[in-house]
Amino acid sequence: MTNPPPPGNWSDPTWSAQPSSPAPDPTLVAGQPVPAQPGPVDPYAPGPYAPDPYAPVDPYAGAKQPAAQPMPGYAPPGYPPQYPGYGYPQPPKTNGMAIAAFVLALLGFTSCITAPIGAILGHVAQKQIRLSGEGGAGMAKAAIIVGWILTGFLVLVIAIYAAAIIYAIANSDNSSSTSSY
């Protein structure tokens, strides 16, 4: 059923006795054909996205090959990195005292005096790490272990030297105290 035309000379652009355009074709969207549903994709067949890597290439042709298009499902090259917060978290900052303690404890192998300093700094670094949440707990613990072991060896060596000196003094033959004329 259609409405009667408006009275007078005025024409209503929305009214028409017959349609101004044919009925839309269901196979067209915005004037373009509707693409068919994609079928199963053969991952080994070269497609429109990547050139065939085994195709023969003439090295003397001098023609520039077209740039490879990105594979479906992968971001094209040149995109910015992911937003912060995605992927792996950043490791915490390493405590500087733990690094210094570890270095001084290892230097104790050559100069025995730095080993106890490294062990003490390792204890201080562990406390700082517990309070601040920084990284370096493993270095601090290694500095404590290495520092105290080397300090123990240092004390043992000093005790052996002291015992050897005392033994040498006690068993020395003092010719000046027992002189016979």
C-alpha positions as CSV (number, residue, x, y, z in Angstrom):
1,M,0.0,0.0,0.0
2,T,1.3,3.4,-0.9
3,N,0.4,6.8,0.4
4,P,-1.3,9.4,-1.9
5,P,1.0,12.1,-3.3
6,P,1.1,15.3,-1.3
7,P,-1.3,18.1,-2.4
8,G,-0.1,21.0,-4.4
9,N,3.1,21.5,-6.4
10,W,5.3,20.5,-3.6
11,S,6.9,17.1,-4.1
12,D,8.1,15.0,-1.2
13,P,11.4,13.5,-2.0
14,T,10.7,10.6,0.4
15,W,7.5,9.7,-1.5
16,S,7.5,7.8,-4.7
17,A,5.0,5.6,-6.3
18,Q,7.8,3.3,-7.5
19,P,11.2,2.5,-5.9
20,S,14.0,4.8,-7.0
21,S,16.6,2.1,-7.0
22,P,16.3,-1.7,-7.5
23,A,16.3,-4.0,-4.5
24,P,19.7,-4.6,-3.1
25,D,21.5,-7.7,-4.2
26,P,22.2,-10.0,-1.2
27,T,25.5,-11.1,-2.7
28,L,26.9,-7.5,-2.8
29,V,28.0,-5.5,0.2
30,A,28.6,-1.8,-0.5
31,G,28.7,-2.5,-4.2
32,Q,31.5,-5.1,-3.8
33,P,31.0,-8.9,-4.0
34,V,30.9,-10.8,-0.7
35,P,34.1,-12.9,-0.4
36,A,33.7,-16.6,0.0
37,Q,34.5,-18.2,3.4
38,P,38.1,-19.2,3.6
39,G,38.8,-22.8,3.5
40,P,41.6,-24.8,5.2
41,V,45.0,-23.2,4.7
42,D,48.0,-25.3,3.6
43,P,50.9,-24.0,5.7
44,Y,53.4,-25.4,3.3
45,A,52.0,-23.9,0.1
46,P,53.4,-20.6,-0.9
47,G,50.7,-18.0,-0.8
48,P,50.1,-14.4,-1.5
49,Y,51.8,-13.4,1.8
50,A,55.2,-14.9,1.3
51,P,57.3,-15.5,-1.8
52,D,58.3,-19.0,-2.6
53,P,61.8,-19.4,-1.0
54,Y,62.6,-22.2,-3.5
55,A,61.7,-20.3,-6.6
56,P,64.7,-19.9,-9.0
57,V,66.2,-16.5,-8.9
58,D,68.4,-14.9,-11.6
59,P,71.2,-13.1,-9.7
60,Y,72.1,-11.1,-12.8
61,A,68.6,-9.9,-13.6
62,G,69.1,-6.7,-11.6
63,A,65.3,-6.5,-11.0
64,K,64.3,-5.8,-7.5
65,Q,62.1,-8.5,-6.0
66,P,58.9,-7.4,-4.4
67,A,59.0,-7.1,-0.6
68,A,57.6,-10.0,1.3
69,Q,54.2,-9.3,2.9
70,P,53.8,-10.4,6.5
71,M,52.4,-13.8,7.2
72,P,48.9,-13.9,8.6
73,G,48.8,-13.7,12.4
74,Y,52.1,-11.9,12.7
75,A,52.7,-8.2,13.1
76,P,54.3,-6.4,10.1
77,P,57.8,-5.2,10.6
78,G,58.2,-1.6,11.8
79,Y,55.5,-1.7,14.5
80,P,56.5,-0.2,17.9
81,P,57.3,-2.5,20.7
82,Q,54.6,-3.9,23.0
83,Y,53.0,-1.7,25.6
84,P,54.8,-1.7,29.0
85,G,53.4,-4.3,31.3
86,Y,53.2,-7.0,28.7
87,G,55.7,-9.9,28.5
88,Y,58.3,-10.5,31.1
89,P,58.5,-8.1,34.1
90,Q,61.7,-6.0,34.5
91,P,64.1,-7.5,37.0
92,P,64.5,-5.4,40.2
93,K,67.5,-3.1,40.6
94,T,70.5,-4.9,42.1
95,N,71.7,-3.6,45.5
96,G,75.0,-1.8,45.2
97,M,76.2,-2.9,48.6
98,A,75.7,-6.6,47.6
99,I,77.8,-6.0,44.5
100,A,80.6,-4.4,46.6
101,A,80.4,-7.1,49.2
102,F,80.7,-9.8,46.6
103,V,83.7,-8.1,45.0
104,L,85.5,-7.6,48.3
105,A,84.8,-11.2,49.3
106,L,86.3,-12.5,46.1
107,L,89.3,-10.2,46.4
108,G,89.9,-12.0,49.7
109,F,91.5,-14.8,47.7
110,T,94.4,-12.5,46.9
111,S,94.4,-10.0,49.8
112,C,93.0,-11.8,52.8
113,I,92.1,-8.6,54.6
114,T,89.1,-7.8,52.3
115,A,87.3,-11.1,53.0
116,P,85.9,-10.2,56.4
117,I,84.9,-6.7,55.1
118,G,83.0,-8.4,52.3
119,A,81.3,-10.7,54.7
120,I,80.2,-7.9,56.9
121,L,79.0,-5.8,53.9
122,G,77.1,-8.9,52.8
123,H,75.1,-8.9,56.1
124,V,74.4,-5.2,55.7
125,A,73.3,-5.7,52.1
126,Q,70.9,-8.5,53.1
127,K,69.2,-6.2,55.6
128,Q,68.9,-3.5,52.9
129,I,67.5,-5.9,50.4
130,R,64.8,-7.2,52.9
131,L,63.7,-3.6,53.6
132,S,63.8,-2.2,50.0
133,G,62.9,-5.2,47.9
134,E,65.9,-4.7,45.6
135,G,67.6,-7.6,43.9
136,G,71.0,-9.0,44.7
137,A,70.1,-11.4,47.6
138,G,72.1,-14.2,46.0
139,M,75.2,-12.0,45.7
140,A,74.9,-10.9,49.3
141,K,74.6,-14.5,50.5
142,A,77.6,-15.6,48.4
143,A,79.7,-12.7,49.8
144,I,78.8,-13.8,53.3
145,I,79.7,-17.4,52.7
146,V,82.9,-16.7,50.8
147,G,84.0,-13.9,53.1
148,W,83.6,-16.0,56.3
149,I,85.2,-19.1,54.8
150,L,88.2,-17.0,53.7
151,T,88.3,-15.2,57.1
152,G,88.3,-18.6,58.8
153,F,91.3,-19.7,56.6
154,L,93.0,-16.4,57.5
155,V,92.6,-17.0,61.2
156,L,93.8,-20.6,60.8
157,V,96.9,-19.5,58.9
158,I,97.7,-16.8,61.5
159,A,97.3,-19.4,64.3
160,I,99.6,-21.8,62.6
161,Y,102.2,-19.1,62.1
162,A,101.9,-18.0,65.7
163,A,102.2,-21.6,66.9
164,A,105.3,-22.2,64.7
165,I,107.0,-19.0,66.1
166,I,106.2,-20.0,69.7
167,Y,107.5,-23.5,69.1
168,A,110.7,-22.2,67.4
169,I,111.3,-19.8,70.3
170,A,110.7,-22.5,73.0
171,N,113.0,-25.1,71.3
172,S,115.7,-22.8,70.3
173,D,119.2,-23.5,71.5
174,N,120.4,-20.2,73.0
175,S,124.2,-20.4,73.0
176,S,124.6,-17.1,74.8
177,S,122.8,-18.2,78.0
178,T,124.9,-21.3,78.4
179,S,128.4,-20.2,77.7
180,S,131.4,-22.1,79.0
181,Y,134.7,-20.5,79.3
